[in-house]
Amino acid sequence: MLQALPGQAAPAASGVRLVLFLPADKVANTTLTDNIRRITIDLQEWSRKQLGGKTFSIASSDVEVCKSSLPERYFQARPWDTISEELSKCVPWKYNDPDYTWVVYAAVLQQCGTQNNIGAGTTGITIMGQGDVDGLSGAATGVNECKHQWQFEFDRWTGGLGHELGHAMGLPHPPGCDQQLPSCDHKALMSSGMYDYPNTYLREDDKAALSKSPFYSVNGIRTEDRLFNWAEASYPTLFSNRGRVMLSAGGYYYREYPQSGNWLAIKDGRVYAYGTLTQGQALDLGTVESFLPQVTRDGF
């Protein structure tokens, strides 16, 4: 029996839905779910800049957690088929879903050489595997299913999400890449550029395709995230996006900035700061609406 864990907010009517799939012998951790949110919002802002204002919408800032009663070993030989089948008992995903694009992180280490692999994306859904789960849980090094060691900077996981989400949105690899031709645009996000994120790019043909997607619009980013992104760009020493944590609790939608010891929060249309900046006191900075003209003028 697969079940969605309680306390998860209902998603919006459309957009990208984030799911963490856990076999019976795996557990979630807050670092993992916080970082799934974090890289999705980072990628959303990067995409907005690439497309000149358009970006994908996120159905919910919460990560939906689906807990299976089956152990990890059940999913390792044929991970794509078994995970996607089990997942359907928890969330209403489907290929070519007109309402949602599904991003699934599965805590499953697949068998080496399986042809039914995860760590891939196709029309409407991408399923990431144990490597991404480990990296987003804070690991800087690890071992893949074939016993090869990996070592990546954190941004590699954001680039990987961008690459596989691109496939889920219908983007192919650049021309010539699958054939390993010299003409392959290796630096593009949909090729090896994913490993150099954010120092990569969407090709013009990819931009044209995404601009027509129903999941992309100029209103893709929620207002609170526009304001937070603007604050990070305008005051990087106070609100550095390196290591930030994005949460929602008690009616507050907020970001924590461990490097500076500061917080930004929004509740009931008002913006609050807290931390070393305010000497440990909650400071009401005013309404969200009062910030929006400047946020818009600065391109956020």
N, C-alpha and C positions, 0 to 999 in steps of 0.2 A: 504494500500500500504506500503510495507516494503522497506526501502532503505538503502544502504550503505552510510555512511557519506563521503563527499568529502575529498580529500587530503590524502587518504590512498595509500601507495605504493603497487605495484603489488607484490604478493608473488612469491617465487622461485618455481621451477617445482615440488618440493616434500618437505615433512617434516611436522612438527607440525604447524598447523594454529591456531592462537589465535583469538577468537571472543567474543565481548561483545554484548549481546542481551538486548535491552532496550524497554520495553513497552512504549506506548505513554506518560504515566504519570511519567516516570523515566528519570533521566538525568545522563550523565557520569560525572566523575571528574578525574582530572589528577593523583591524588594519586592512584586511582583504576587502571587505565591503566598502570601507571608506575610500580605498584607492581605486576600486572599480568606478565609484562615483567621480572621483577626482579626475581620472584620465579621460572619462567620457566627456566631462565638461571642458577639460583642456582641449580635447580634439574638436569639440563643438566650436570653440572660439577660433582654433587654428583654421578650421574649415570655413568659418565666416570670413576670415581675412583672405583665404584663397579664392573664394567665390565673390568677393566684393560686396558682402552683406548678407548673402543667403547662407543658411546652414541647416542642419537637421534638428528636429525637435526631439525632446526627451519626454517620454510619456510620464515618468515619475522619477524623482531623485532617489527614491528607495530602490535597493536591490532586492528583488523577490527571491527568497530562498526556498528551494524545493528539496526536501529531504526524502531519500528513497529508503525503503526497508531492505534493499538488496546491497550486498557488499561490493567493494570496488572490483574484485576479480570477475564479477559477472559482466562487467562492461569493457574489460580490457582487450578482448580479442576482436570484437566488432563494435568499437565505441560509438561510431556515428549512429548506426542503426539502433543499438540498444539504448543509448542515452536519449535519442530523439523520441523513441517509442515510449520510454518511461516518463519523459518530460511531459508528454501529452496528457498524462494523468493528473498533472499539477497545474499547468497553464495551457490556455487554448491556442498554442502556436500552430502555424501551418505555413507551408511554402507559399510564396507569392501573396502573403497576407496583405490585403489592401489597407489595413489599419496600423499594423505594427511591423517593425523590423526587430528581430529577436537577437539579442547578444547574450550568449550563454557561456558562463565560466563553469567548467566541469572539473571537479577534484578527482580526476581519473588519469592515471599514468597508463597510456595505451601500450599494447604490445609492439615491440620493434618490428617494423616491416609490414604492419597491417595495411591492407588496401582500403580499409573502411575507416579511414583516419579522421580524427578531429584535429583542431588547430587549422581550421579551414572555414570557408564561407561559401554559401550558394544563395540562390534567390530567396531572400526574406529572412535568412537566419545564418548566424555564425556560431560555432561551438569551439571555444578555446579549451586547452587541456591543462595538465598538471604543471607544466612549465610556467604558464602565465599565472596560474594560481599561486605558485611558489614566489615568483617575482613580485606579484602584487601583495604578497604577505610579508615582503621585506627582504627576501633572499637576494643577494647579489651574485651568487654562484649556485650551480646545481648540476644535476645529472639527468639527461633525457632518457627516453625509453630504450635507446640503443647503447646506454652506458657511456655516452659522450658527455664530457663536462661542458657547461656553458657559463659564461660570465658576461653580464650586460649591465649597462647603466639603466636607471629607472625608465628613462624616456623610450627605451626600446619597446616596452609593453604598450605605451600609448601608440607608437608607430605600428605595432602589430595589430592593435585594435583598429586603427585607421585602415590598414590594408585589408583585413578580413571584413570589416564593415563595408568597405568599398565593394568587395565581391557580393556581399549580401544585398547591396544596392544595385547590383547588376554590372559593376565595372570589371573588365577583364585585365589580365596582365598587358603591359604595353606590347605593341607589335614586335615580333621577333624574339621576345624573351623566352617563351616556352620552347622555341627551337634553338635557343642559345646562339642567336645570330649576333654579329658585331653591332648591328643597328639597334639592339635593345637599349631602351632608355633606362639604364640601371639606377639612376639617381631619383627616379620618380617614386612616389609613395607606393604605387601599385607594382613596383619591382623591389629592388634591394634598398631603395630609399627609406623603407620602413625602419631600417636599423639606424638611420641617421636622424630620425625625427628629433626636433622639429625642423631640422635643416634639410627638408625635402619639399616636394611640391606635387600638386595635381596637374597632370597634363591638360592641355586645352580641350582634348576630346573628352576627358573625364569630367572637366568642369561643365562642358556643354550637356553631358548626360545627366549629371547631378542637378543642374539648374532646372531640368524638366521633371525631376522626381517630385511626387506629391509629399515626400517627407522633408523636402528642403523649402525654406521660405525665409523672408527677411525677418519674420517674427519667431524664428526657431528658438532663440535663447530667451529664457524667462527673465523678466525685468530684474529680479534680485541678482541673477548672475551677471547681467550687463553691468549693474552698479558695482558688484564685487570685482569684476574684471577691470573696470575702469580704475577703481581704487588701487589695485595691484600694479597697474601700468603707471599710474600717476604718483604713487608713493611706495616705490619698491622696497625701500629700507624699512618701512613700517609694516607692509603687507606683502612679503615675498611669497610668490606662488610655489617656491621650492619647499616641499615637505608639508604643504598646507593640508588641512583636514576639513572636509565639508560634511556637515551634519544637519539634522533637523530634530528638535526635541522641544517639548513644552510650548509649542506654538512658534518657536524661533527657528528661522532658517539661517545658518551661520557658517562662518569659516574661521578656523583656528590657524594661527601662523606661528609655529613653534620657534622659528629662527629669531623672531622679534618679541615673542611673548605677548602678542596682541590677538584680539578677536574682532571680527565684524559680525553683526547680527541684525536681522530684520524681523520685526513682529508687528502685525496690525498696521502695516504701512509706514512704520518708523524705523530709522536706522540707529543702531547703537554701536559704540566702541567700548572695548574693555581690555585691560591688561597694563603693560608697562607704560603705554602711551597715556593712560588715564590714571596712573598710580593706583591701579587696582579697583577703581570705581567705575560703575556703569555710567556711560555718558551718552545722553540722547543727542544725536547729531541733527535731527530734524526728520522731515518726511521723505519718503522715497521720491515722491513727485518733485520735491524741491531740487533734487540732484539731477533729474533726468535731462533737463536742457543742456547742462554741461556734458553729461555722459554722451548724449547724442552728438553734440558738436565735436567731441573728441573721437567720434567714430565707433562708439560701442553701443 
